[in-house]
Amino acid sequence: MSNETVTYSLEAVLTRIEGKIDNLQKDVNQKFDQIDERLNKLEVGQAKLTEKVEGIDNRLKSVEGTQKNQVWTLIILGASAIAVAFLTTFSKI
């Protein structure tokens, strides 16, 4: 092996290092921008899902209210039918 000495100026070495650092900084900035964009999309998607869940919740409350009314109507109709049957049975006596 031969020992060859290569000399570079300090300015050239520092310029190369600075260029590499600049390239790395650009890559990091691009990745942060991509992450920020994806995060914004997630936030928009979450807002849409929240809105849909609230809509479903409101519809469920409406259905529950309707079911309660139907149950009470059936109770009243059943009681009325029992009362009519009772009255017709005992009114013949």
PDB file of N, CA, C and O in Angstrom:
ATOM      1  N   MET A   1       0.832  -1.177   0.000  1.00  0.00           N
ATOM      2  CA  MET A   1       0.000   0.000   0.000  1.00  0.00           C
ATOM      3  C   MET A   1       0.878   1.242   0.000  1.00  0.00           C
ATOM      4  O   MET A   1       1.914   1.326   0.660  1.00  0.00           O
ATOM      5  N   SER A   2       0.419   2.155  -0.747  1.00  0.00           N
ATOM      6  CA  SER A   2       1.170   3.408  -0.781  1.00  0.00           C
ATOM      7  C   SER A   2       0.428   4.448   0.037  1.00  0.00           C
ATOM      8  O   SER A   2      -0.801   4.511   0.009  1.00  0.00           O
ATOM      9  N   ASN A   3       1.131   5.212   0.719  1.00  0.00           N
ATOM     10  CA  ASN A   3       0.536   6.282   1.509  1.00  0.00           C
ATOM     11  C   ASN A   3       0.511   7.548   0.668  1.00  0.00           C
ATOM     12  O   ASN A   3       1.506   8.259   0.526  1.00  0.00           O
ATOM     13  N   GLU A   4      -0.652   7.792   0.126  1.00  0.00           N
ATOM     14  CA  GLU A   4      -0.798   9.002  -0.673  1.00  0.00           C
ATOM     15  C   GLU A   4      -1.478  10.053   0.174  1.00  0.00           C
ATOM     16  O   GLU A   4      -2.420   9.752   0.909  1.00  0.00           O
ATOM     17  N   THR A   5      -1.038  11.205   0.083  1.00  0.00           N
ATOM     18  CA  THR A   5      -1.624  12.302   0.830  1.00  0.00           C
ATOM     19  C   THR A   5      -2.473  13.131  -0.122  1.00  0.00           C
ATOM     20  O   THR A   5      -2.015  13.599  -1.164  1.00  0.00           O
ATOM     21  N   VAL A   6      -3.714  13.289   0.276  1.00  0.00           N
ATOM     22  CA  VAL A   6      -4.621  14.115  -0.520  1.00  0.00           C
ATOM     23  C   VAL A   6      -4.952  15.326   0.326  1.00  0.00           C
ATOM     24  O   VAL A   6      -5.332  15.203   1.491  1.00  0.00           O
ATOM     25  N   THR A   7      -4.811  16.441  -0.242  1.00  0.00           N
ATOM     26  CA  THR A   7      -5.102  17.663   0.512  1.00  0.00           C
ATOM     27  C   THR A   7      -6.295  18.362  -0.109  1.00  0.00           C
ATOM     28  O   THR A   7      -6.394  18.535  -1.324  1.00  0.00           O
ATOM     29  N   TYR A   8      -7.188  18.753   0.772  1.00  0.00           N
ATOM     30  CA  TYR A   8      -8.359  19.531   0.372  1.00  0.00           C
ATOM     31  C   TYR A   8      -8.319  20.814   1.162  1.00  0.00           C
ATOM     32  O   TYR A   8      -7.813  20.874   2.283  1.00  0.00           O
ATOM     33  N   SER A   9      -8.851  21.808   0.562  1.00  0.00           N
ATOM     34  CA  SER A   9      -8.916  23.059   1.314  1.00  0.00           C
ATOM     35  C   SER A   9     -10.038  22.945   2.337  1.00  0.00           C
ATOM     36  O   SER A   9     -11.033  22.259   2.102  1.00  0.00           O
ATOM     37  N   LEU A  10      -9.882  23.598   3.435  1.00  0.00           N
ATOM     38  CA  LEU A  10     -10.899  23.597   4.488  1.00  0.00           C
ATOM     39  C   LEU A  10     -12.208  24.139   3.952  1.00  0.00           C
ATOM     40  O   LEU A  10     -13.282  23.657   4.313  1.00  0.00           O
ATOM     41  N   GLU A  11     -12.121  25.126   3.105  1.00  0.00           N
ATOM     42  CA  GLU A  11     -13.325  25.726   2.519  1.00  0.00           C
ATOM     43  C   GLU A  11     -14.094  24.695   1.700  1.00  0.00           C
ATOM     44  O   GLU A  11     -15.322  24.643   1.778  1.00  0.00           O
ATOM     45  N   ALA A  12     -13.402  23.883   0.922  1.00  0.00           N
ATOM     46  CA  ALA A  12     -14.061  22.867   0.098  1.00  0.00           C
ATOM     47  C   ALA A  12     -14.731  21.815   0.971  1.00  0.00           C
ATOM     48  O   ALA A  12     -15.857  21.402   0.695  1.00  0.00           O
ATOM     49  N   VAL A  13     -14.047  21.384   2.020  1.00  0.00           N
ATOM     50  CA  VAL A  13     -14.616  20.379   2.929  1.00  0.00           C
ATOM     51  C   VAL A  13     -15.851  20.937   3.623  1.00  0.00           C
ATOM     52  O   VAL A  13     -16.881  20.267   3.695  1.00  0.00           O
ATOM     53  N   LEU A  14     -15.752  22.146   4.127  1.00  0.00           N
ATOM     54  CA  LEU A  14     -16.892  22.752   4.816  1.00  0.00           C
ATOM     55  C   LEU A  14     -18.052  22.989   3.857  1.00  0.00           C
ATOM     56  O   LEU A  14     -19.210  22.853   4.250  1.00  0.00           O
ATOM     57  N   THR A  15     -17.765  23.337   2.622  1.00  0.00           N
ATOM     58  CA  THR A  15     -18.817  23.537   1.623  1.00  0.00           C
ATOM     59  C   THR A  15     -19.544  22.227   1.352  1.00  0.00           C
ATOM     60  O   THR A  15     -20.770  22.212   1.247  1.00  0.00           O
ATOM     61  N   ARG A  16     -18.810  21.136   1.240  1.00  0.00           N
ATOM     62  CA  ARG A  16     -19.437  19.825   1.029  1.00  0.00           C
ATOM     63  C   ARG A  16     -20.296  19.439   2.232  1.00  0.00           C
ATOM     64  O   ARG A  16     -21.415  18.950   2.077  1.00  0.00           O
ATOM     65  N   ILE A  17     -19.765  19.662   3.415  1.00  0.00           N
ATOM     66  CA  ILE A  17     -20.529  19.337   4.636  1.00  0.00           C
ATOM     67  C   ILE A  17     -21.789  20.186   4.697  1.00  0.00           C
ATOM     68  O   ILE A  17     -22.863  19.681   5.022  1.00  0.00           O
ATOM     69  N   GLU A  18     -21.669  21.449   4.392  1.00  0.00           N
ATOM     70  CA  GLU A  18     -22.827  22.345   4.414  1.00  0.00           C
ATOM     71  C   GLU A  18     -23.872  21.905   3.388  1.00  0.00           C
ATOM     72  O   GLU A  18     -25.071  21.944   3.666  1.00  0.00           O
ATOM     73  N   GLY A  19     -23.420  21.489   2.206  1.00  0.00           N
ATOM     74  CA  GLY A  19     -24.348  21.000   1.177  1.00  0.00           C
ATOM     75  C   GLY A  19     -25.098  19.764   1.640  1.00  0.00           C
ATOM     76  O   GLY A  19     -26.300  19.632   1.413  1.00  0.00           O
ATOM     77  N   LYS A  20     -24.376  18.860   2.294  1.00  0.00           N
ATOM     78  CA  LYS A  20     -25.020  17.644   2.798  1.00  0.00           C
ATOM     79  C   LYS A  20     -26.029  17.977   3.896  1.00  0.00           C
ATOM     80  O   LYS A  20     -27.115  17.400   3.950  1.00  0.00           O
ATOM     81  N   ILE A  21     -25.662  18.901   4.758  1.00  0.00           N
ATOM     82  CA  ILE A  21     -26.585  19.316   5.829  1.00  0.00           C
ATOM     83  C   ILE A  21     -27.821  19.969   5.225  1.00  0.00           C
ATOM     84  O   ILE A  21     -28.938  19.723   5.681  1.00  0.00           O
ATOM     85  N   ASP A  22     -27.631  20.801   4.203  1.00  0.00           N
ATOM     86  CA  ASP A  22     -28.774  21.439   3.539  1.00  0.00           C
ATOM     87  C   ASP A  22     -29.700  20.401   2.913  1.00  0.00           C
ATOM     88  O   ASP A  22     -30.922  20.512   3.014  1.00  0.00           O
ATOM     89  N   ASN A  23     -29.116  19.390   2.265  1.00  0.00           N
ATOM     90  CA  ASN A  23     -29.933  18.330   1.667  1.00  0.00           C
ATOM     91  C   ASN A  23     -30.707  17.561   2.731  1.00  0.00           C
ATOM     92  O   ASN A  23     -31.883  17.248   2.546  1.00  0.00           O
ATOM     93  N   LEU A  24     -30.048  17.260   3.839  1.00  0.00           N
ATOM     94  CA  LEU A  24     -30.736  16.567   4.932  1.00  0.00           C
ATOM     95  C   LEU A  24     -31.863  17.425   5.496  1.00  0.00           C
ATOM     96  O   LEU A  24     -32.940  16.917   5.809  1.00  0.00           O
ATOM     97  N   GLN A  25     -31.614  18.723   5.625  1.00  0.00           N
ATOM     98  CA  GLN A  25     -32.642  19.630   6.143  1.00  0.00           C
ATOM     99  C   GLN A  25     -33.845  19.672   5.198  1.00  0.00           C
ATOM    100  O   GLN A  25     -34.990  19.707   5.650  1.00  0.00           O
ATOM    101  N   LYS A  26     -33.587  19.669   3.886  1.00  0.00           N
ATOM    102  CA  LYS A  26     -34.685  19.652   2.909  1.00  0.00           C
ATOM    103  C   LYS A  26     -35.497  18.375   3.048  1.00  0.00           C
ATOM    104  O   LYS A  26     -36.727  18.408   3.013  1.00  0.00           O
ATOM    105  N   ASP A  27     -34.808  17.245   3.206  1.00  0.00           N
ATOM    106  CA  ASP A  27     -35.505  15.968   3.372  1.00  0.00           C
ATOM    107  C   ASP A  27     -36.365  15.972   4.629  1.00  0.00           C
ATOM    108  O   ASP A  27     -37.514  15.530   4.610  1.00  0.00           O
ATOM    109  N   VAL A  28     -35.801  16.472   5.711  1.00  0.00           N
ATOM    110  CA  VAL A  28     -36.548  16.531   6.977  1.00  0.00           C
ATOM    111  C   VAL A  28     -37.763  17.443   6.825  1.00  0.00           C
ATOM    112  O   VAL A  28     -38.852  17.105   7.289  1.00  0.00           O
ATOM    113  N   ASN A  29     -37.586  18.592   6.182  1.00  0.00           N
ATOM    114  CA  ASN A  29     -38.703  19.517   5.979  1.00  0.00           C
ATOM    115  C   ASN A  29     -39.796  18.889   5.118  1.00  0.00           C
ATOM    116  O   ASN A  29     -40.982  19.066   5.399  1.00  0.00           O
ATOM    117  N   GLN A  30     -39.409  18.157   4.074  1.00  0.00           N
ATOM    118  CA  GLN A  30     -40.396  17.485   3.232  1.00  0.00           C
ATOM    119  C   GLN A  30     -41.176  16.453   4.036  1.00  0.00           C
ATOM    120  O   GLN A  30     -42.395  16.342   3.903  1.00  0.00           O
ATOM    121  N   LYS A  31     -40.474  15.708   4.861  1.00  0.00           N
ATOM    122  CA  LYS A  31     -41.152  14.687   5.661  1.00  0.00           C
ATOM    123  C   LYS A  31     -42.100  15.326   6.670  1.00  0.00           C
ATOM    124  O   LYS A  31     -43.198  14.819   6.895  1.00  0.00           O
ATOM    125  N   PHE A  32     -41.684  16.433   7.276  1.00  0.00           N
ATOM    126  CA  PHE A  32     -42.580  17.136   8.197  1.00  0.00           C
ATOM    127  C   PHE A  32     -43.803  17.671   7.461  1.00  0.00           C
ATOM    128  O   PHE A  32     -44.915  17.619   7.985  1.00  0.00           O
ATOM    129  N   ASP A  33     -43.605  18.182   6.258  1.00  0.00           N
ATOM    130  CA  ASP A  33     -44.736  18.671   5.469  1.00  0.00           C
ATOM    131  C   ASP A  33     -45.700  17.536   5.140  1.00  0.00           C
ATOM    132  O   ASP A  33     -46.917  17.710   5.206  1.00  0.00           O
ATOM    133  N   GLN A  34     -45.153  16.372   4.784  1.00  0.00           N
ATOM    134  CA  GLN A  34     -46.003  15.220   4.493  1.00  0.00           C
ATOM    135  C   GLN A  34     -46.771  14.779   5.733  1.00  0.00           C
ATOM    136  O   GLN A  34     -47.959  14.467   5.658  1.00  0.00           O
ATOM    137  N   ILE A  35     -46.096  14.756   6.855  1.00  0.00           N
ATOM    138  CA  ILE A  35     -46.757  14.369   8.106  1.00  0.00           C
ATOM    139  C   ILE A  35     -47.839  15.378   8.463  1.00  0.00           C
ATOM    140  O   ILE A  35     -48.926  14.997   8.897  1.00  0.00           O
ATOM    141  N   ASP A  36     -47.550  16.654   8.283  1.00  0.00           N
ATOM    142  CA  ASP A  36     -48.527  17.701   8.577  1.00  0.00           C
ATOM    143  C   ASP A  36     -49.753  17.558   7.678  1.00  0.00           C
ATOM    144  O   ASP A  36     -50.885  17.709   8.137  1.00  0.00           O
ATOM    145  N   GLU A  37     -49.527  17.268   6.405  1.00  0.00           N
ATOM    146  CA  GLU A  37     -50.634  17.088   5.468  1.00  0.00           C
ATOM    147  C   GLU A  37     -51.487  15.883   5.859  1.00  0.00           C
ATOM    148  O   GLU A  37     -52.716  15.952   5.834  1.00  0.00           O
ATOM    149  N   ARG A  38     -50.834  14.785   6.217  1.00  0.00           N
ATOM    150  CA  ARG A  38     -51.575  13.593   6.632  1.00  0.00           C
ATOM    151  C   ARG A  38     -52.354  13.847   7.918  1.00  0.00           C
ATOM    152  O   ARG A  38     -53.477  13.369   8.075  1.00  0.00           O
ATOM    153  N   LEU A  39     -51.756  14.598   8.832  1.00  0.00           N
ATOM    154  CA  LEU A  39     -52.433  14.921  10.084  1.00  0.00           C
ATOM    155  C   LEU A  39     -53.662  15.781   9.827  1.00  0.00           C
ATOM    156  O   LEU A  39     -54.703  15.581  10.453  1.00  0.00           O
ATOM    157  N   ASN A  40     -53.549  16.735   8.912  1.00  0.00           N
ATOM    158  CA  ASN A  40     -54.699  17.567   8.556  1.00  0.00           C
ATOM    159  C   ASN A  40     -55.822  16.722   7.970  1.00  0.00           C
ATOM    160  O   ASN A  40     -56.992  16.934   8.290  1.00  0.00           O
ATOM    161  N   LYS A  41     -55.468  15.759   7.107  1.00  0.00           N
ATOM    162  CA  LYS A  41     -56.482  14.871   6.538  1.00  0.00           C
ATOM    163  C   LYS A  41     -57.157  14.053   7.629  1.00  0.00           C
ATOM    164  O   LYS A  41     -58.370  13.846   7.600  1.00  0.00           O
ATOM    165  N   LEU A  42     -56.367  13.589   8.591  1.00  0.00           N
ATOM    166  CA  LEU A  42     -56.949  12.825   9.701  1.00  0.00           C
ATOM    167  C   LEU A  42     -57.901  13.676  10.526  1.00  0.00           C
ATOM    168  O   LEU A  42     -58.959  13.205  10.943  1.00  0.00           O
ATOM    169  N   GLU A  43     -57.526  14.929  10.763  1.00  0.00           N
ATOM    170  CA  GLU A  43     -58.384  15.822  11.542  1.00  0.00           C
ATOM    171  C   GLU A  43     -59.694  16.082  10.809  1.00  0.00           C
ATOM    172  O   GLU A  43     -60.756  16.110  11.430  1.00  0.00           O
ATOM    173  N   VAL A  44     -59.626  16.271   9.494  1.00  0.00           N
ATOM    174  CA  VAL A  44     -60.845  16.477   8.710  1.00  0.00           C
ATOM    175  C   VAL A  44     -61.703  15.222   8.758  1.00  0.00           C
ATOM    176  O   VAL A  44     -62.919  15.303   8.932  1.00  0.00           O
ATOM    177  N   GLY A  45     -61.071  14.057   8.603  1.00  0.00           N
ATOM    178  CA  GLY A  45     -61.813  12.801   8.675  1.00  0.00           C
ATOM    179  C   GLY A  45     -62.454  12.589  10.032  1.00  0.00           C
ATOM    180  O   GLY A  45     -63.579  12.096  10.119  1.00  0.00           O
ATOM    181  N   GLN A  46     -61.753  12.957  11.086  1.00  0.00           N
ATOM    182  CA  GLN A  46     -62.300  12.817  12.436  1.00  0.00           C
ATOM    183  C   GLN A  46     -63.496  13.743  12.612  1.00  0.00           C
ATOM    184  O   GLN A  46     -64.489  13.358  13.229  1.00  0.00           O
ATOM    185  N   ALA A  47     -63.416  14.950  12.081  1.00  0.00           N
ATOM    186  CA  ALA A  47     -64.540  15.886  12.191  1.00  0.00           C
ATOM    187  C   ALA A  47     -65.757  15.336  11.457  1.00  0.00           C
ATOM    188  O   ALA A  47     -66.879  15.442  11.951  1.00  0.00           O
ATOM    189  N   LYS A  48     -65.542  14.748  10.281  1.00  0.00           N
ATOM    190  CA  LYS A  48     -66.658  14.168   9.525  1.00  0.00           C
ATOM    191  C   LYS A  48     -67.270  13.001  10.291  1.00  0.00           C
ATOM    192  O   LYS A  48     -68.491  12.869  10.360  1.00  0.00           O
ATOM    193  N   LEU A  49     -66.409  12.147  10.871  1.00  0.00           N
ATOM    194  CA  LEU A  49     -66.923  11.015  11.641  1.00  0.00           C
ATOM    195  C   LEU A  49     -67.701  11.480  12.863  1.00  0.00           C
ATOM    196  O   LEU A  49     -68.742  10.915  13.197  1.00  0.00           O
ATOM    197  N   THR A  50     -67.192  12.511  13.527  1.00  0.00           N
ATOM    198  CA  THR A  50     -67.892  13.047  14.697  1.00  0.00           C
ATOM    199  C   THR A  50     -69.266  13.556  14.297  1.00  0.00           C
ATOM    200  O   THR A  50     -70.250  13.330  15.001  1.00  0.00           O
ATOM    201  N   GLU A  51     -69.329  14.243  13.164  1.00  0.00           N
ATOM    202  CA  GLU A  51     -70.610  14.763  12.674  1.00  0.00           C
ATOM    203  C   GLU A  51     -71.571  13.624  12.360  1.00  0.00           C
ATOM    204  O   GLU A  51     -72.757  13.701  12.682  1.00  0.00           O
ATOM    205  N   LYS A  52     -71.061  12.563  11.730  1.00  0.00           N
ATOM    206  CA  LYS A  52     -71.918  11.424  11.402  1.00  0.00           C
ATOM    207  C   LYS A  52     -72.401  10.718  12.666  1.00  0.00           C
ATOM    208  O   LYS A  52     -73.561  10.312  12.743  1.00  0.00           O
ATOM    209  N   VAL A  53     -71.528  10.567  13.651  1.00  0.00           N
ATOM    210  CA  VAL A  53     -71.917   9.916  14.906  1.00  0.00           C
ATOM    211  C   VAL A  53     -72.994  10.736  15.612  1.00  0.00           C
ATOM    212  O   VAL A  53     -73.942  10.178  16.165  1.00  0.00           O
ATOM    213  N   GLU A  54     -72.847  12.051  15.594  1.00  0.00           N
ATOM    214  CA  GLU A  54     -73.864  12.902  16.215  1.00  0.00           C
ATOM    215  C   GLU A  54     -75.198  12.757  15.488  1.00  0.00           C
ATOM    216  O   GLU A  54     -76.252  12.727  16.125  1.00  0.00           O
ATOM    217  N   GLY A  55     -75.158  12.667  14.159  1.00  0.00           N
ATOM    218  CA  GLY A  55     -76.385  12.463  13.389  1.00  0.00           C
ATOM    219  C   GLY A  55     -77.037  11.135  13.718  1.00  0.00           C
ATOM    220  O   GLY A  55     -78.256  11.058  13.874  1.00  0.00           O
ATOM    221  N   ILE A  56     -76.227  10.086  13.824  1.00  0.00           N
ATOM    222  CA  ILE A  56     -76.754   8.765  14.179  1.00  0.00           C
ATOM    223  C   ILE A  56     -77.339   8.797  15.585  1.00  0.00           C
ATOM    224  O   ILE A  56     -78.382   8.193  15.835  1.00  0.00           O
ATOM    225  N   ASP A  57     -76.682   9.492  16.499  1.00  0.00           N
ATOM    226  CA  ASP A  57     -77.173   9.611  17.871  1.00  0.00           C
ATOM    227  C   ASP A  57     -78.537  10.293  17.896  1.00  0.00           C
ATOM    228  O   ASP A  57     -79.440   9.856  18.609  1.00  0.00           O
ATOM    229  N   ASN A  58     -78.686  11.361  17.120  1.00  0.00           N
ATOM    230  CA  ASN A  58     -79.972  12.061  17.066  1.00  0.00           C
ATOM    231  C   ASN A  58     -81.058  11.169  16.479  1.00  0.00           C
ATOM    232  O   ASN A  58     -82.190  11.164  16.963  1.00  0.00           O
ATOM    233  N   ARG A  59     -80.715  10.412  15.435  1.00  0.00           N
ATOM    234  CA  ARG A  59     -81.704   9.513  14.841  1.00  0.00           C
ATOM    235  C   ARG A  59     -82.081   8.410  15.818  1.00  0.00           C
ATOM    236  O   ARG A  59     -83.244   8.012  15.880  1.00  0.00           O
ATOM    237  N   LEU A  60     -81.116   7.911  16.581  1.00  0.00           N
ATOM    238  CA  LEU A  60     -81.393   6.866  17.563  1.00  0.00           C
ATOM    239  C   LEU A  60     -82.322   7.385  18.657  1.00  0.00           C
ATOM    240  O   LEU A  60     -83.228   6.677  19.097  1.00  0.00           O
ATOM    241  N   LYS A  61     -82.095   8.618  19.092  1.00  0.00           N
ATOM    242  CA  LYS A  61     -82.988   9.212  20.092  1.00  0.00           C
ATOM    243  C   LYS A  61     -84.405   9.309  19.550  1.00  0.00           C
ATOM    244  O   LYS A  61     -85.369   9.062  20.274  1.00  0.00           O
ATOM    245  N   SER A  62     -84.531   9.665  18.283  1.00  0.00           N
ATOM    246  CA  SER A  62     -85.849   9.762  17.658  1.00  0.00           C
ATOM    247  C   SER A  62     -86.528   8.399  17.613  1.00  0.00           C
ATOM    248  O   SER A  62     -87.720   8.282  17.896  1.00  0.00           O
ATOM    249  N   VAL A  63     -85.760   7.365  17.255  1.00  0.00           N
ATOM    250  CA  VAL A  63     -86.317   6.010  17.196  1.00  0.00           C
ATOM    251  C   VAL A  63     -86.723   5.545  18.587  1.00  0.00           C
ATOM    252  O   VAL A  63     -87.778   4.931  18.751  1.00  0.00           O
ATOM    253  N   GLU A  64     -85.898   5.829  19.589  1.00  0.00           N
ATOM    254  CA  GLU A  64     -86.233   5.430  20.958  1.00  0.00           C
ATOM    255  C   GLU A  64     -87.520   6.106  21.411  1.00  0.00           C
ATOM    256  O   GLU A  64     -88.363   5.478  22.051  1.00  0.00           O
ATOM    257  N   GLY A  65     -87.671   7.389  21.078  1.00  0.00           N
ATOM    258  CA  GLY A  65     -88.895   8.102  21.441  1.00  0.00           C
ATOM    259  C   GLY A  65     -90.106   7.503  20.749  1.00  0.00           C
ATOM    260  O   GLY A  65     -91.165   7.361  21.359  1.00  0.00           O
ATOM    261  N   THR A  66     -89.956   7.150  19.479  1.00  0.00           N
ATOM    262  CA  THR A  66     -91.049   6.544  18.722  1.00  0.00           C
ATOM    263  C   THR A  66     -91.410   5.188  19.312  1.00  0.00           C
ATOM    264  O   THR A  66     -92.591   4.858  19.420  1.00  0.00           O
ATOM    265  N   GLN A  67     -90.420   4.407  19.692  1.00  0.00           N
ATOM    266  CA  GLN A  67     -90.691   3.097  20.281  1.00  0.00           C
ATOM    267  C   GLN A  67     -91.424   3.233  21.613  1.00  0.00           C
ATOM    268  O   GLN A  67     -92.322   2.447  21.914  1.00  0.00           O
ATOM    269  N   LYS A  68     -91.044   4.222  22.405  1.00  0.00           N
ATOM    270  CA  LYS A  68     -91.747   4.438  23.673  1.00  0.00           C
ATOM    271  C   LYS A  68     -93.209   4.763  23.415  1.00  0.00           C
ATOM    272  O   LYS A  68     -94.095   4.247  24.095  1.00  0.00           O
ATOM    273  N   ASN A  69     -93.460   5.616  22.435  1.00  0.00           N
ATOM    274  CA  ASN A  69     -94.845   5.958  22.098  1.00  0.00           C
ATOM    275  C   ASN A  69     -95.609   4.728  21.621  1.00  0.00           C
ATOM    276  O   ASN A  69     -96.775   4.550  21.974  1.00  0.00           O
ATOM    277  N   GLN A  70     -94.968   3.881  20.826  1.00  0.00           N
ATOM    278  CA  GLN A  70     -95.625   2.668  20.345  1.00  0.00           C
ATOM    279  C   GLN A  70     -95.945   1.723  21.498  1.00  0.00           C
ATOM    280  O   GLN A  70     -97.016   1.117  21.520  1.00  0.00           O
ATOM    281  N   VAL A  71     -95.040   1.592  22.445  1.00  0.00           N
ATOM    282  CA  VAL A  71     -95.285   0.719  23.599  1.00  0.00           C
ATOM    283  C   VAL A  71     -96.467   1.236  24.405  1.00  0.00           C
ATOM    284  O   VAL A  71     -97.338   0.459  24.795  1.00  0.00           O
ATOM    285  N   TRP A  72     -96.506   2.541  24.656  1.00  0.00           N
ATOM    286  CA  TRP A  72     -97.623   3.097  25.413  1.00  0.00           C
ATOM    287  C   TRP A  72     -98.936   2.931  24.648  1.00  0.00           C
ATOM    288  O   TRP A  72     -99.973   2.666  25.256  1.00  0.00           O
ATOM    289  N   THR A  73     -98.904   3.080  23.353  1.00  0.00           N
ATOM    290  CA  THR A  73    -100.108   2.881  22.544  1.00  0.00           C
ATOM    291  C   THR A  73    -100.585   1.440  22.656  1.00  0.00           C
ATOM    292  O   THR A  73    -101.782   1.194  22.803  1.00  0.00           O
ATOM    293  N   LEU A  74     -99.659   0.485  22.589  1.00  0.00           N
ATOM    294  CA  LEU A  74    -100.043  -0.923  22.729  1.00  0.00           C
ATOM    295  C   LEU A  74    -100.599  -1.218  24.116  1.00  0.00           C
ATOM    296  O   LEU A  74    -101.545  -1.994  24.249  1.00  0.00           O
ATOM    297  N   ILE A  75    -100.029  -0.615  25.138  1.00  0.00           N
ATOM    298  CA  ILE A  75    -100.542  -0.812  26.505  1.00  0.00           C
ATOM    299  C   ILE A  75    -101.959  -0.277  26.611  1.00  0.00           C
ATOM    300  O   ILE A  75    -102.835  -0.930  27.179  1.00  0.00           O
ATOM    301  N   ILE A  76    -102.185   0.905  26.067  1.00  0.00           N
ATOM    302  CA  ILE A  76    -103.527   1.506  26.132  1.00  0.00           C
ATOM    303  C   ILE A  76    -104.518   0.676  25.326  1.00  0.00           C
ATOM    304  O   ILE A  76    -105.637   0.442  25.782  1.00  0.00           O
ATOM    305  N   LEU A  77    -104.123   0.224  24.126  1.00  0.00           N
ATOM    306  CA  LEU A  77    -105.013  -0.614  23.320  1.00  0.00           C
ATOM    307  C   LEU A  77    -105.308  -1.938  24.025  1.00  0.00           C
ATOM    308  O   LEU A  77    -106.445  -2.409  24.015  1.00  0.00           O
ATOM    309  N   GLY A  78    -104.288  -2.534  24.634  1.00  0.00           N
ATOM    310  CA  GLY A  78    -104.494  -3.784  25.361  1.00  0.00           C
ATOM    311  C   GLY A  78    -105.429  -3.585  26.547  1.00  0.00           C
ATOM    312  O   GLY A  78    -106.327  -4.393  26.785  1.00  0.00           O
ATOM    313  N   ALA A  79    -105.213  -2.506  27.283  1.00  0.00           N
ATOM    314  CA  ALA A  79    -106.085  -2.223  28.427  1.00  0.00           C
ATOM    315  C   ALA A  79    -107.506  -1.951  27.955  1.00  0.00           C
ATOM    316  O   ALA A  79    -108.466  -2.377  28.597  1.00  0.00           O
ATOM    317  N   SER A  80    -107.646  -1.251  26.845  1.00  0.00           N
ATOM    318  CA  SER A  80    -108.984  -0.977  26.299  1.00  0.00           C
ATOM    319  C   SER A  80    -109.663  -2.268  25.870  1.00  0.00           C
ATOM    320  O   SER A  80    -110.854  -2.454  26.118  1.00  0.00           O
ATOM    321  N   ALA A  81    -108.920  -3.159  25.233  1.00  0.00           N
ATOM    322  CA  ALA A  81    -109.496  -4.435  24.800  1.00  0.00           C
ATOM    323  C   ALA A  81    -109.921  -5.265  26.003  1.00  0.00           C
ATOM    324  O   ALA A  81    -110.976  -5.898  25.984  1.00  0.00           O
ATOM    325  N   ILE A  82    -109.109  -5.263  27.036  1.00  0.00           N
ATOM    326  CA  ILE A  82    -109.467  -5.999  28.257  1.00  0.00           C
ATOM    327  C   ILE A  82    -110.707  -5.385  28.891  1.00  0.00           C
ATOM    328  O   ILE A  82    -111.600  -6.105  29.336  1.00  0.00           O
ATOM    329  N   ALA A  83    -110.765  -4.063  28.935  1.00  0.00           N
ATOM    330  CA  ALA A  83    -111.923  -3.390  29.526  1.00  0.00           C
ATOM    331  C   ALA A  83    -113.183  -3.691  28.727  1.00  0.00           C
ATOM    332  O   ALA A  83    -114.233  -3.948  29.314  1.00  0.00           O
ATOM    333  N   VAL A  84    -113.101  -3.664  27.399  1.00  0.00           N
ATOM    334  CA  VAL A  84    -114.269  -3.965  26.559  1.00  0.00           C
ATOM    335  C   VAL A  84    -114.688  -5.408  26.761  1.00  0.00           C
ATOM    336  O   VAL A  84    -115.879  -5.692  26.893  1.00  0.00           O
ATOM    337  N   ALA A  85    -113.734  -6.322  26.788  1.00  0.00           N
ATOM    338  CA  ALA A  85    -114.063  -7.735  26.995  1.00  0.00           C
ATOM    339  C   ALA A  85    -114.684  -7.932  28.371  1.00  0.00           C
ATOM    340  O   ALA A  85    -115.638  -8.695  28.516  1.00  0.00           O
ATOM    341  N   PHE A  86    -114.163  -7.265  29.363  1.00  0.00           N
ATOM    342  CA  PHE A  86    -114.689  -7.368  30.716  1.00  0.00           C
ATOM    343  C   PHE A  86    -116.123  -6.827  30.774  1.00  0.00           C
ATOM    344  O   PHE A  86    -117.009  -7.448  31.361  1.00  0.00           O
ATOM    345  N   LEU A  87    -116.334  -5.664  30.158  1.00  0.00           N
ATOM    346  CA  LEU A  87    -117.667  -5.058  30.178  1.00  0.00           C
ATOM    347  C   LEU A  87    -118.676  -5.890  29.397  1.00  0.00           C
ATOM    348  O   LEU A  87    -119.811  -6.054  29.843  1.00  0.00           O
ATOM    349  N   THR A  88    -118.286  -6.414  28.248  1.00  0.00           N
ATOM    350  CA  THR A  88    -119.232  -7.221  27.469  1.00  0.00           C
ATOM    351  C   THR A  88    -119.532  -8.538  28.165  1.00  0.00           C
ATOM    352  O   THR A  88    -120.644  -9.056  28.061  1.00  0.00           O
ATOM    353  N   THR A  89    -118.560  -9.081  28.868  1.00  0.00           N
ATOM    354  CA  THR A  89    -118.781 -10.342  29.566  1.00  0.00           C
ATOM    355  C   THR A  89    -119.720 -10.137  30.748  1.00  0.00           C
ATOM    356  O   THR A  89    -120.642 -10.929  30.942  1.00  0.00           O
ATOM    357  N   PHE A  90    -119.510  -9.108  31.529  1.00  0.00           N
ATOM    358  CA  PHE A  90    -120.304  -8.908  32.730  1.00  0.00           C
ATOM    359  C   PHE A  90    -121.574  -8.106  32.487  1.00  0.00           C
ATOM    360  O   PHE A  90    -122.439  -8.059  33.361  1.00  0.00           O
ATOM    361  N   SER A  91    -121.708  -7.485  31.345  1.00  0.00           N
ATOM    362  CA  SER A  91    -122.942  -6.749  31.081  1.00  0.00           C
ATOM    363  C   SER A  91    -124.053  -7.695  30.664  1.00  0.00           C
ATOM    364  O   SER A  91    -125.222  -7.315  30.733  1.00  0.00           O
ATOM    365  N   LYS A  92    -123.739  -8.919  30.229  1.00  0.00           N
ATOM    366  CA  LYS A  92    -124.742  -9.906  29.844  1.00  0.00           C
ATOM    367  C   LYS A  92    -125.348 -10.584  31.063  1.00  0.00           C
ATOM    368  O   LYS A  92    -126.403 -11.210  30.954  1.00  0.00           O
ATOM    369  N   ILE A  93    -124.733 -10.480  32.169  1.00  0.00           N
ATOM    370  CA  ILE A  93    -125.207 -11.175  33.362  1.00  0.00           C
ATOM    371  C   ILE A  93    -126.338 -10.451  34.004  1.00  0.00           C
ATOM    372  O   ILE A  93    -126.859 -10.900  35.024  1.00  0.00           O
TER     373      ILE A  93
END
